[in-house]
Every structure is written in structure tokens, then in C-alpha cells.
Amino acid sequence: MANVQTLLVTNRSKGYSDHMGKKQDRPKTLTDQIRAALADCGETRYRVAKNSGLNEPQLCRFAAGQGLSLSALDALAEYLGLEIVVRGKGKD
């Protein structure tokens, strides 16, 4: 794939409340962002699995919310053209 997508990783504190004590939405996790990129890539899970070297049941379990090994995540992210950009606190 020629397009590169960016995954945003932010420094998160343990609490998710603002200064007034109101609950804030949790930032999307890295795996949630990868799942979203998988859903939006325009290819079937079979095609992604075949071309990335993963097996289809493994990819389907990941899409349904289960985890993947780091090596499998690396292969999937590489195939989808994803990169991680780390932003420090206050640089949103």
C-alpha cells in the first residue's frame, strides 16, 4: 500500500478527569486505532491476512477485540502503511 496512515499515541495520565472532576472520554488505544485502520482499508480480511502473512482466523479475532502478538501487529501495521507519532502532553 502506498498511503501511510498515522496512529496518534499520546502521553496519558492514570486519571481521565479534567480539572473540575468531570469524566473525559478515553483516548483511543493503539489497538483500537489499528482495528479502525483495518476496517477502513477497503480490503477484505481474507486479502489483508493473505498479503500480510497473518492467518485469517487470527485477524478476525483481532478485529473482534482480541489481542495480537507484537510480531503480528508489526506485520499488520506494515501492510496497512501505519506509523506511530508520539505527541507529548499539551501538544494536541
N, C-alpha and C positions, 0 to 999 in steps of 0.2 A: 504494500500500500504506500502510496506516495505522500499522502497527507499525514501530518504529525499533529496529534491532539495533545493538549496539556492537561495534566492532572494537578490540581492545586492541593498542596499539603501545607496546612498552617500549624503554627505552634498553638496547642490548645492547653488551657489550664484544666485542672481536675473539675472545677465547678463550671456550670454553664448558666450562671445567673449574672445579670447585669448589676450595676452599682446600686440599683433600687431593689434588688432581690427578686426581680421578675425572671421567670424561666425563659431562656432563649432556645431557639432551635439548635440542635447539634449540627455541627458541620458534617457534610457527607464524608464517610470513611473512604479510605483509599480503595477498598474492595467494592464499595458502592459505586464509586466513580468508574472503576473498570467494568463493572456489570452494566452501567449505563452506556459506556462506550461500545460494549459488546452488543447491546440491544439496538444501538443506533448505527452500527457499522454497515447495514444494508446487505449483509450476507447471512446465510443460514448457519445455524450452529454446526451442522454437519460440515459445511465448507470451511468454517473457521477452524474447527477441530482438525480436519484433514490437512489444511495448509499450515497450521501452527505446530503440528506434531503432538497435539493432545488427543485423547480419545473422547468420542462424543458423549458417552455417559458421564465422564468426569466433568466436561464442560457444562452439560445440562445440570448436574448437581451444583456446580458453582453458580450458574445463573439463577438457580432456585434458592440460593442463600447459604450453601455450604462453602467451606473453605477450599483453597488450593494450596499446594506446596509452593514454596518460593520459586523453585525452578519452573514450575508450570505457570505461575504468574508472570515470570520473566518472559517465557515463550509467548504467552498471550499478549502481553503488553508490547513486545517487539513486533508481533504480527499486526497488531492494531495501530502501530505507529504512535504509541503513547510515550510521553516523557513526564517526569516529575519536576515541578517547580516549587521550591520551598520559599515561603514568604514568612518573614518574621512578624511578630506581634505588632499591630498598628499599621501594617503596610498593605491593607486590603485595597 
